Amino acid sequence: MDPFRFTIQARSGRARVGLLTTPHGRVETPLFMPVGTQGSVKGLLPKDLKAIGSQVLLANTYHLLLRPGPERVQALGGLHRFAGWDGPWLTDSGGFQVMSLGHLRRIDEEGVVFQSHLDGSLIRLTPERSIAIQEALGADFIMAFDECPPYPSSPEYLKASLERTLRWLERSLKAKTRPDQALFGIAQGGTDAGLRALSTRETLRFDLPGYAIGGLAVGETKEEMFPMVALSTEILPEAKPRYLMGVGHPEDLVAAMGLGVDLFDSVYPTRTGRFGSALVPEGRINLKNAQYLEDKRPLEEGCDCYACQTFSRAYIAHLVRAEEMLGGILLSLHNLRFLHRLTERAREAIRQGSYGAFAREFAERRFGKEI
Ligand SMILES: CNc1nc2c(CCNCc3ccccc3)c3nc(N)[nH]c(=O)c3cc2[nH]1
């Protein structure tokens, strides 16, 4: 039986609820995946991630290659045992981090050469090596080695890059040996509709268990990004999961779920939490702001997370000002719970056939009035 079955349970417009089976349990989509770059979601215990509804965690080939090294993780039982998370893991293929960490030295047909951000040593990543690393790490979902072109890029560069990414996809697939891992292809093409369609169609020529929409959320405007998401989900097959990479603002999740996206990841909720901000239905509140020092209310009325059930905004504002670790920990916990509750409510609305009303209510609270 297929270890990665995906079945659609309900639809509402283009939004859908899916059930995704993995060797480490079944998960319900749409879902948000917390990012654990170095094998840990910063400041949060796996048991607390489970308690707030996290289903799939993300780790990164680039970072784990540099430290502690894939051989060590494999010798210690693979990511699930090593990092104490027995639910599904997804690893990104490392290309994006090389571009975004700005240590890229060269990119050619073979792969990329970059400088380690830890000790400056030169490291080569190729499709074959990326797959070998992801196999050693042992994630359930692994990503093809791709190039995420910088924004903006010329149509000429976008075209040459997406064609190379397709050749790298073929090499990634050929290098794969483990049947218990699902390889996702990543479509590129930037914000050029013709190239986006071309890349998505060519990626589909490979029969894969899921497809990622790459090359977006790299600085383009929402007005440029969302037509590409809509175009992608029109082309991508209904029966396979769609993963929009790097998208994590609440309003963007609501819009993209409405366009039929199933999987999301972003450092936003945990990073903005560490920087002192809480996600709330109206948007975001920054607890560094003095107005919260006497505010007895929870971060968000009605939130069931430990931070909202136990502490006031005043206390968390104090922790943030005092630079106490607990401040960032509580805000990260709340922000992830906020996104998991958002996707839980979205799945419920889809089951009720009322996703449109859900999205409108969300937008009314988010954009209807100032905080
Ligand atoms: C933020 N915007 C954005 N992120 C993108 C990513 C990374 C997704 N996040 C994975 C991650 C895993 C662990 C730790 C940190 C991040 C991409 N990854 C690949 N492979 N290809 C993309 O086109 C691509 C495009 C993106 N845009």
The ligand as a Gaussian input file, in Angstrom:
#p B3LYP/6-31G(d) Opt

LIG

0 1
 C       10.370000      32.680000       3.102000
 N       10.084000      32.534000       1.700000
 C       10.467000      31.426000       1.050000
 N       11.020000      30.348000       1.643000
 C       11.300000      29.488000       0.637000
 C       11.932000      28.247000       0.683000
 C       12.339000      27.671000       2.024000
 C       11.102000      27.131000       2.705000
 N       11.340000      26.973000       4.144000
 C       12.095000      25.790000       4.428000
 C       12.903000      25.906000       5.665000
 C       13.245000      24.738000       6.257000
 C       13.990000      24.778000       7.435000
 C       14.402000      25.968000       7.961000
 C       14.053000      27.166000       7.337000
 C       13.290000      27.131000       6.176000
 C       12.190000      27.578000      -0.541000
 N       12.837000      26.363000      -0.522000
 C       13.153000      25.777000      -1.694000
 N       13.809000      24.608000      -1.711000
 N       12.797000      26.319000      -2.907000
 C       12.117000      27.489000      -2.995000
 O       11.822000      27.947000      -4.103000
 C       11.789000      28.173000      -1.759000
 C       11.128000      29.402000      -1.786000
 C       10.898000      30.073000      -0.579000
 N       10.372000      31.277000      -0.293000

